[in-house]
């Protein structure tokens, strides 16, 4: 198995994505996570851009990473400066990073139109910049910006730039599809020419995703001989993003047979993907290949029936290999096989009569506005109720919610909840930011003395959807709540014409699921 070097630029290119901003602490946490994953390089940022980047490199030098090398990114010297005085080059040296990634112009359009210098001067700029970094002991990766567009228009000059960097001592020539518009066959053909011309020097690929070919183009470059691949976790990046390492890595390992990460490390890929989304306060892309929540989610009854007989029928790879899991979605479109598969997952003996009963109940409830695809916990409780194994942890006597707006403009929300736990009655008041938050506070307060583990439950998402919009303000609403404790996440659902009642139903299911789970 040939080794592919993996280079992550989430902390630089990824931060250029719209809506993404990592604090210094965020960047350090992600760097440690990527090191645990086993990536070869972690690009820390543009060393000369701002104070936070400088502080990152200083802190990163103390991380004691086990596997990854930190790379400092910068540009070749300015046309009007000497390498010894250039701010970008000096910043890379001052970063204390062992690797420098220096970006140089290869497209004559950029040389004359952006840099404003001659083509010959640009060759000197690239060569002198690489040589200066090498003289100062840094491993140097030359990022050939816009290389594929440059080669298409002026192949002779584009190759001269690479030659200048190679002769100056560059350790890797990383070919960039900066505008992200090249097609796979173009990437393959051009990369192959470069690999043949500069062998045995390492050639790399840095693909953007503007035509949705970022991952495919990275794989094509590897087929052509590239052995260094750059990308970001979850494909984060400017405009349409970069090549997605969460897709590139398993494709290289499982589809193409290259050595990238150990099997145990690849099993953490789903966790890493979700960690970066969480740190960035970003909504996960559920249908992302391999690591998305929906990547191995099956809804069609015919598919599920086949999967129960052979997993290969509708899955191209076992989800466990990348730390993901198989999910069977329950809805009014489901067949008996979906329910049987869920029962099997819950280690309940196959019972076709029970499955038909559950399916009939699900179809009735979904006709009323319920939806169980995102409410696995509510479905689990429904099954227990139909089987007769559900024992409620508490009984509602009554609840009351009061919202008061004072002359000052202050809004005060109180919820009173009266519950019965065994023979004891709890009658408590909770305050919150709105009626649902107040109800949640009162419900927890009334149960904590009986079930202390309730303190571990956190509501992490709350969604409201109007079910029958034509009914106007009398329409039913569906509330979906996502909760988590120290070990897992679950979803619950409630439906009613009254949004507070729908929320209460979802809240109760969330708490009941947690308590039922703790008893197992």
Secondary structure as UniProt FT lines:
FT   STRAND          5..8
FT   TURN            10..13
FT   HELIX           14..16
FT   TURN            18..19
FT   HELIX           24..37
FT   STRAND          41..46
FT   TURN            47..49
FT   HELIX           51..60
FT   TURN            61..62
FT   STRAND          69..75
FT   TURN            79..80
FT   TURN            83..85
FT   HELIX           87..94
FT   TURN            95..96
FT   STRAND          99..105
FT   HELIX           108..110
FT   HELIX           111..115
FT   HELIX           119..135
FT   TURN            136..137
FT   STRAND          139..145
FT   HELIX           147..167
FT   TURN            168..169
FT   STRAND          172..177
FT   TURN            178..179
FT   HELIX           184..198
FT   TURN            199..200
FT   STRAND          202..208
FT   TURN            210..211
FT   HELIX           214..223
FT   TURN            224..225
FT   STRAND          228..232
FT   HELIX           233..235
FT   TURN            239..240
FT   HELIX           245..250
FT   HELIX           251..255
FT   HELIX           263..266
FT   TURN            267..268
FT   HELIX           269..279
FT   TURN            280..281
FT   TURN            286..287
FT   TURN            289..291
FT   TURN            293..296
FT   STRAND          297..298
FT   HELIX           301..309
FT   HELIX           311..313
FT   HELIX           319..322
FT   STRAND          327..328
FT   TURN            332..333
FT   HELIX           336..345
FT   TURN            346..347
FT   HELIX           352..367
FT   TURN            368..369
FT   TURN            373..374
FT   HELIX           376..387
FT   STRAND          395..405
FT   TURN            407..408
FT   STRAND          411..421
FT   TURN            422..423
FT   STRAND          424..432
FT   HELIX           435..447
FT   TURN            448..450
FT   HELIX           452..456
FT   STRAND          458..466
FT   HELIX           469..474
FT   STRAND          477..484
FT   STRAND          489..496
FT   HELIX           499..519
//
